[in-house]
């Protein structure tokens, strides 16, 4: 977890994000499959983070790292098969500027199936934070 915590008031917000490689500040291959906007809701003492996965057939699993360093599953999922999208909602105690995530994927390429399990970082852009109604 990052030491840099984004402070927000209660409410619902859109925030820009970038999917970065695990160890370097370069775009992750996951960047093509993850929306560049997330929705953060703060209610009382917890946050809900909603992420949009843009190829839900390819992304077979997705977890975020909690405050204890464990990777946790979404508390809720909404699938749109027609658009091949999936919203995943995670509960958090705080919103770090950099959040570690883990993705499992399966892709078809030239008649072969490739799968993997990778760590990446989600970088939230505090200056893009906008209230939603």
C-alpha beads as a LAMMPS data file, in Angstrom:
LAMMPS data file: protein, C-alpha beads

133 atoms
132 bonds

1 atom types
1 bond types

-500.0 500.0 xlo xhi
-500.0 500.0 ylo yhi
-500.0 500.0 zlo zhi

Masses

1 110.0

Atoms # bond

1 1 1 0.000 0.000 0.000
2 1 1 1.124 3.503 -0.745
3 1 1 1.813 6.049 1.978
4 1 1 0.034 8.683 -0.125
5 1 1 -3.686 8.631 0.771
6 1 1 -6.259 10.620 -1.201
7 1 1 -8.494 12.615 1.135
8 1 1 -12.112 13.027 0.065
9 1 1 -15.342 14.116 1.696
10 1 1 -18.403 11.881 1.873
11 1 1 -20.072 11.441 -1.506
12 1 1 -19.647 9.836 -4.913
13 1 1 -16.805 10.800 -7.247
14 1 1 -15.267 9.957 -10.614
15 1 1 -11.486 9.713 -10.596
16 1 1 -9.006 9.099 -13.403
17 1 1 -6.694 6.141 -13.165
18 1 1 -3.815 4.530 -15.002
19 1 1 -2.912 0.843 -14.993
20 1 1 0.866 0.664 -14.501
21 1 1 3.342 -2.201 -14.556
22 1 1 4.273 -3.718 -11.207
23 1 1 7.773 -2.223 -10.930
24 1 1 8.010 0.644 -13.434
25 1 1 5.916 3.701 -14.252
26 1 1 4.923 2.430 -17.689
27 1 1 1.441 1.421 -18.866
28 1 1 0.529 -2.166 -18.028
29 1 1 -0.830 -4.452 -20.752
30 1 1 -3.978 -4.340 -18.596
31 1 1 -4.441 -0.647 -19.511
32 1 1 -6.331 -1.709 -22.664
33 1 1 -8.820 -3.721 -20.605
34 1 1 -9.497 -1.313 -17.746
35 1 1 -11.449 1.935 -17.982
36 1 1 -9.385 5.061 -17.315
37 1 1 -12.085 6.280 -14.912
38 1 1 -13.221 4.736 -11.638
39 1 1 -16.046 5.634 -9.284
40 1 1 -15.263 6.116 -5.591
41 1 1 -17.992 6.435 -2.980
42 1 1 -17.194 7.476 0.579
43 1 1 -19.810 6.646 3.197
44 1 1 -19.011 7.133 6.865
45 1 1 -15.665 5.398 7.429
46 1 1 -15.342 3.252 4.293
47 1 1 -14.967 3.572 0.548
48 1 1 -16.429 1.638 -2.356
49 1 1 -14.263 1.527 -5.471
50 1 1 -16.000 0.613 -8.753
51 1 1 -13.837 -0.433 -11.698
52 1 1 -14.927 -1.176 -15.269
53 1 1 -13.214 -4.129 -16.965
54 1 1 -13.632 -3.717 -20.726
55 1 1 -13.117 -7.294 -21.882
56 1 1 -14.756 -9.403 -19.266
57 1 1 -14.203 -12.580 -21.324
58 1 1 -10.420 -11.982 -21.261
59 1 1 -10.169 -10.846 -17.632
60 1 1 -11.092 -13.981 -15.705
61 1 1 -10.263 -12.588 -12.256
62 1 1 -9.375 -9.298 -10.603
63 1 1 -8.390 -8.467 -7.005
64 1 1 -7.073 -5.421 -5.155
65 1 1 -4.641 -5.342 -2.246
66 1 1 -6.211 -4.445 1.094
67 1 1 -4.621 -2.596 4.022
68 1 1 -3.173 -5.879 5.342
69 1 1 -1.430 -6.726 2.064
70 1 1 -3.896 -9.471 1.076
71 1 1 -5.510 -9.535 -2.355
72 1 1 -9.304 -9.419 -2.010
73 1 1 -12.142 -10.168 -4.407
74 1 1 -14.881 -7.713 -5.356
75 1 1 -17.884 -7.475 -3.015
76 1 1 -20.172 -7.158 -6.035
77 1 1 -20.000 -7.739 -9.809
78 1 1 -22.274 -6.577 -12.614
79 1 1 -21.788 -8.196 -16.015
80 1 1 -22.916 -6.749 -19.353
81 1 1 -22.448 -9.675 -21.764
82 1 1 -23.688 -7.650 -24.750
83 1 1 -20.909 -5.091 -24.303
84 1 1 -18.405 -7.673 -22.904
85 1 1 -17.918 -5.505 -19.795
86 1 1 -17.895 -6.157 -16.073
87 1 1 -18.118 -3.708 -13.186
88 1 1 -16.374 -4.852 -10.024
89 1 1 -16.941 -3.118 -6.680
90 1 1 -14.453 -3.301 -3.826
91 1 1 -14.799 -2.119 -0.232
92 1 1 -11.816 -0.239 1.205
93 1 1 -10.898 1.673 4.371
94 1 1 -8.998 4.380 2.456
95 1 1 -8.096 5.391 -1.083
96 1 1 -4.336 5.242 -1.747
97 1 1 -2.882 7.163 -4.688
98 1 1 -1.283 3.883 -5.828
99 1 1 -3.155 0.618 -5.304
100 1 1 -1.699 -2.798 -6.047
101 1 1 -3.969 -5.106 -8.012
102 1 1 -3.817 -8.626 -9.365
103 1 1 -5.340 -9.818 -12.628
104 1 1 -5.949 -13.252 -14.107
105 1 1 -6.484 -13.408 -17.852
106 1 1 -6.951 -15.769 -20.761
107 1 1 -6.426 -14.709 -24.370
108 1 1 -6.686 -16.487 -27.700
109 1 1 -3.866 -15.763 -30.139
110 1 1 -3.315 -17.560 -33.455
111 1 1 -5.412 -20.518 -32.351
112 1 1 -3.681 -20.947 -28.995
113 1 1 -4.898 -19.991 -25.536
114 1 1 -2.589 -18.109 -23.176
115 1 1 -3.340 -17.441 -19.530
116 1 1 -1.564 -15.577 -16.775
117 1 1 -1.706 -14.077 -13.308
118 1 1 -0.010 -10.678 -12.991
119 1 1 0.461 -7.924 -10.429
120 1 1 -0.050 -4.325 -11.551
121 1 1 -0.545 -0.922 -9.941
122 1 1 -3.551 1.356 -10.239
123 1 1 -2.486 4.993 -10.089
124 1 1 -5.337 7.338 -9.134
125 1 1 -5.065 10.945 -10.304
126 1 1 -6.244 13.069 -7.376
127 1 1 -6.416 16.234 -9.516
128 1 1 -9.071 14.546 -11.721
129 1 1 -11.474 13.919 -8.812
130 1 1 -14.985 15.158 -9.730
131 1 1 -18.203 14.867 -7.675
132 1 1 -21.034 12.817 -9.200
133 1 1 -24.739 13.194 -8.479

Bonds

1 1 1 2
2 1 2 3
3 1 3 4
4 1 4 5
5 1 5 6
6 1 6 7
7 1 7 8
8 1 8 9
9 1 9 10
10 1 10 11
11 1 11 12
12 1 12 13
13 1 13 14
14 1 14 15
15 1 15 16
16 1 16 17
17 1 17 18
18 1 18 19
19 1 19 20
20 1 20 21
21 1 21 22
22 1 22 23
23 1 23 24
24 1 24 25
25 1 25 26
26 1 26 27
27 1 27 28
28 1 28 29
29 1 29 30
30 1 30 31
31 1 31 32
32 1 32 33
33 1 33 34
34 1 34 35
35 1 35 36
36 1 36 37
37 1 37 38
38 1 38 39
39 1 39 40
40 1 40 41
41 1 41 42
42 1 42 43
43 1 43 44
44 1 44 45
45 1 45 46
46 1 46 47
47 1 47 48
48 1 48 49
49 1 49 50
50 1 50 51
51 1 51 52
52 1 52 53
53 1 53 54
54 1 54 55
55 1 55 56
56 1 56 57
57 1 57 58
58 1 58 59
59 1 59 60
60 1 60 61
61 1 61 62
62 1 62 63
63 1 63 64
64 1 64 65
65 1 65 66
66 1 66 67
67 1 67 68
68 1 68 69
69 1 69 70
70 1 70 71
71 1 71 72
72 1 72 73
73 1 73 74
74 1 74 75
75 1 75 76
76 1 76 77
77 1 77 78
78 1 78 79
79 1 79 80
80 1 80 81
81 1 81 82
82 1 82 83
83 1 83 84
84 1 84 85
85 1 85 86
86 1 86 87
87 1 87 88
88 1 88 89
89 1 89 90
90 1 90 91
91 1 91 92
92 1 92 93
93 1 93 94
94 1 94 95
95 1 95 96
96 1 96 97
97 1 97 98
98 1 98 99
99 1 99 100
100 1 100 101
101 1 101 102
102 1 102 103
103 1 103 104
104 1 104 105
105 1 105 106
106 1 106 107
107 1 107 108
108 1 108 109
109 1 109 110
110 1 110 111
111 1 111 112
112 1 112 113
113 1 113 114
114 1 114 115
115 1 115 116
116 1 116 117
117 1 117 118
118 1 118 119
119 1 119 120
120 1 120 121
121 1 121 122
122 1 122 123
123 1 123 124
124 1 124 125
125 1 125 126
126 1 126 127
127 1 127 128
128 1 128 129
129 1 129 130
130 1 130 131
131 1 131 132
132 1 132 133
